[in-house]
């Protein structure tokens, strides 16, 4: 692997990260233009509907005469269709750039290798697959939406040292305050946070971002037969809330009751509905039955577990799962374990 190519794709990824939570449902993209091993321009997709990274980088180049002898690095294949902005491939060709290095191919049907083909047809040398895994991970929710027609699903829970995650019918804080703060960070990074009706009854959660800077996610619950009373926090009208059920289709202020068919799998319908609403990331916080349902259906991409040092003698065991650990870090007295599902449906 060319270390120079890797260096500049890594820089493109750093730039792409600046678009986090600003470009959804679009992918995060960064672009670097290099002339004689010097970066002469940079750009990134800054906000949804704004210019793409390639356009911003080319516009930042104050010496256009250098472009024909420069190399453009980008973490995702340049688009070749007109959406909210013109095709980036046309701009690259017009600029005179003769070499483009790409991290990974865009799976979107209107691109999907067509951008590369167009560049090559105009005499542009194209190199692909540089830091491909890292580039895929940068936009995994986008790729999941395009390829699987559902959001990127993260399952999150806290458990004791002996893997008890809840008491029977009682509320129990297991993780420490710092872990709870990180959990709110996860909420801020997600478009929707989902819990089941039993979690509402026992914990009565707000499901907001109170201990981290960021935007509250949309709250979603599953209440099949609408047995929950409307005096729970979830019905406080302070933020958008979706209630998936089998009885009612109605909107009232910030609350949407979304009726699903009893004759079709509930999770499939719900995930499809979220995908149609351009929800890129879903954080599932429980309870045990709902988490197990996602695991049994293999509808998850990540699992994040806060494990306490404390032991709980009696309670509900955490779900069992098959996934690969990719990170582990101490959060005060707790440990955060993170897993990827490498056999995802």
N, C-alpha and C positions, 0 to 999 in steps of 0.2 A: 504494500500500500504506500502511495506517495505521501510522505510526511508533510510536505508543503500543502498539498490539497487538504489533508486533514486539518491542518492549522487554520486554514481560511474557512473551511466548513464549520469548524468549532466557533469561529468568530461570527459566522452567519447565525448559528444557533443562539449565541449570546444576544445578538440583536433581535432575533425572533422572539425571545423571551420577554422583551419589552412590550409586546402586544398582548400579554396574558390578560385575560378577562376583558379585553377591549375590542377584540376583533371577532368574537364569537357571533355566528357559527362558522365563520371562516377559519382557516388554519393560520397558525403563527408562522411567519416567514421573515427571514433576514437575508440580506444580500450584501456582498462585498465585491468591489471591483479592484483588481490588482494589476499594477503596471511595474514591470521589472522588480518583482518581489516587494513592492511597496503598495500599501492600501491607499488608493487615491479617492475613493468614495465609498460610502456606506448608506444603507437604508433598511427600513423594515416596514411591515404593514402595521400602521399605527392605530387605526380604528376601523370598525366595520363600515364599509362604503367608501373608505378613503383609498388613495392610490396604493398600489401594491409595492412590495419591497424593491423590485427591479426598477420600477419607475422612479421611486424616491432616490435610489442609489445613482441612477444615471443623471437625474436632475441635479444631484449634489456634485457631480464631476465638473470642476471648473476649468479643466483642460480637455475638451472633447477630442482634440487631435490625438490624444493618447489612447482613446478607446479602441481603435482598430488593432492595436498591439497589446491590448489588455485582456485579462481573463475575468469573467464574471462567475462568482461563486454564490450558490443559492441552495438552501436546504430542501426545497421542494420544487419539482418540475414547473417551469414557467407556464402560465395559462396561455391558451391559444384561442379563446373564445371571448365574446363581448358579454360582460355581465354588468356590474355597476361601473366598471372601468374598461377601457379598451384592452385588447390582448397584449400581454407582456412580450410575447414572441415577436410581434411586429416591431415593437420599440427596440428590442435588442438587435434585430436585423437592421433597422434603420440607423442605429447608432454606429454600426460598423464593427461591433465586437465579433471576433472570430473564434472565440473559445469560451465554452460554458461548462462549468463543473457543477453537478447536481447531486444532492444527498440521496433523495428517493423520488420515485415516480408518484405522481398524483393519481389516485384511483378513481377520481371523479370522472364520470363517463365522457364529459365534454373535453377532457384533457387526456388522461390515461395513455401516455406515450405519444399523443398527437403533437404536443408541444415540441418534444424532442425531434420527431419526424420533420416538422416544419423547419426547425433550426438547421437540421442537417441538409434539407433540400435547398437551403440558401447558403450552403458552404460553411456553416458554423461547425466546428469540431465540438462534440458533446461527450463528456465523460460522466458516467453515472455510478451510483452505489458507493459513494464516499461517506463513511460514517453512517451507513444506511440504518442500522439499528437505532442509533441515537436520534437520527432525523425522524424515524418512525415514532419513537417514544415522545418526541416533542409534540406531535399532533395525533397521538393515539385516539383521542375522542373523535376527532374529525374522520380519521380512517374507519373507525368502528361505525360511525353514522353512515358513511358512504357504502361500506362493504356489508355490514350486518343489519342495517336499517334499524338501529337501536342506539341508545346512549351508551357511553362508557360507564360501566357499573362498578362502583366501589362499595364494598361491604365493610362496615366499621362497627366494632364493639369493644367493650372493656371486660376483662375477666380477672379472676383471682389467680394466685400462683398455681392452684390446682384446677384451673380452667372451669370455674363456675362463673357464669355471666349474669345471673339474676336469681333473686329469691322467688319463692312461690307466692305470687299475688302481692308482693310488697316492693316498695322502692328501696334501692340500695345503691349509694354512690361507691363505686369500686376504684376508679382512677383518681389520681391526685389533681390538685387545682391547675398545675402546669399542663398536664395532659388534657384537661378540659379546655384549656386555652388553645392548645393545638387542634383539638377537635373542632373548635369554632373556626379556626383557620381553614380546615377541610371544608366546612360549610361555605365559607366565603369563596372558595375556589370551585364550588359546585353550582350548577344551575337549579337543581331540585334536590331537596332532602326528603326522604320517604321513611315513614314508620307505619306500623300496623295499629289497629284499633286497640289492642290490648296494651300497647305502650302508652297510648293516650290515656286510657283508664287508670293505669297504675302510676305513671310519671307525670302526666299532664304537662308535657314539655312545650316551651315557646318555639323551639326550632329556629332561633334567630342567631345572628352574629353579634354577641354582646361583649365578648372578651377578645375580639380581634377586629382590626380595621377592615372593612369591606362591606359588600352589599349582601343583604339578606337573601338567601335562596328562596325559590318558590317552595312552599310547604305542600307535601302530598301525603295523603293517608289512604289506606284501604279499609273501607267500612262497608262490606258487602251488602248488608241489609239495613244500613243506616240506623244502627242501634245506639250510636253515641249521642248523648245530649249536647246541645249547643252552648253549654256553659263552660266548656273546656277552652284553654288558651288558643287552641288551633282555630277556633271560630271567632277570634276577637276582632277580625276585620282589619288588623294592622298591617297585613301583607297578603300577597296573593296566595291562595290556598286551593288545592285541587283535592276533591273527595271522590275517589274511584269506588263505584258501587254498582249494584244490579237493579236499582229502583228508580233513580231520578236523574233527569237532565235539566239543570237549571243554573242560572248565574244570579248571584245576589251580592252586590258591592264587590268585594275582593275575593269572594268564594265561588268556585265553580264545582258543581256536582256533575260528575262525568259518568254517564251510565254505560256499562259494559254488558255484553251478552253472557248469560249464564251457560250458554251452549259451547262457548269457546274458552280456551285456557286464559285465565285472568292475566297472568304476567305477560303473555304474548300480546294481548290487546293493549295493556297499559304501556308497555315499552314501545309498541308501534305508534300509539297516540303521542307519546313524548317525542318520538323521532319526527313525526309530522309537525309537531310544534317547535322543531329545531332545538330540542334539548340535547346538549352535547355530553353532559356529565350528570350522573345520578348518584347521590350518596345515600346508601341504605343504612339506617341506624338501628333498625330492630323492629320488633323484638325477635326472640329466638326462633319462633315459628316462621316468621317472614324471611329471616336470614337463611334458614334451612331450606326454604322453598326455592330461593334463588340458587343456592348451592346444588340442590337436587336437580334443578333444571339446567345447571351449568351456565346460568346467565350472569356471570360476574367476570370482571377483568382484574380487579385487585381486591385484596383483603388487608385491612389495617387493624391491628389488635393492640390495645393498651393493656399490658399485663402488670398487675400489681404484685408487690411482694407479700401481700397479706393472703391468708388462706381462709376460705369459707367452707365450713363443714357440710352444710346442706343447701342445695339449690339446684338451679337448672344448668346443666352442662352446656358449654359452648359447642356449636356445630362442628362436626368433623369435615375436613375438606382435603382436596389434593391440589396443591399449588406450590410454586417455587419461591422460597424466601429470597428477596433481593435487597433488603435493608433491615438493619436493626440498630436502634439507638436508645440510649438512656434518657428518660424524661424525668429527672429527679429520682424518686424512688421507684418509678414505673419503668417499663421497657416497651418501646413501640416496635412491633414486628410488622413488616410489610411483605406481601406476597403477590406474585403475578400468576395468573391462570394461563398456562401455556397450552392448554387443550380446550380453549374457550369455544362455546357454540355461537 
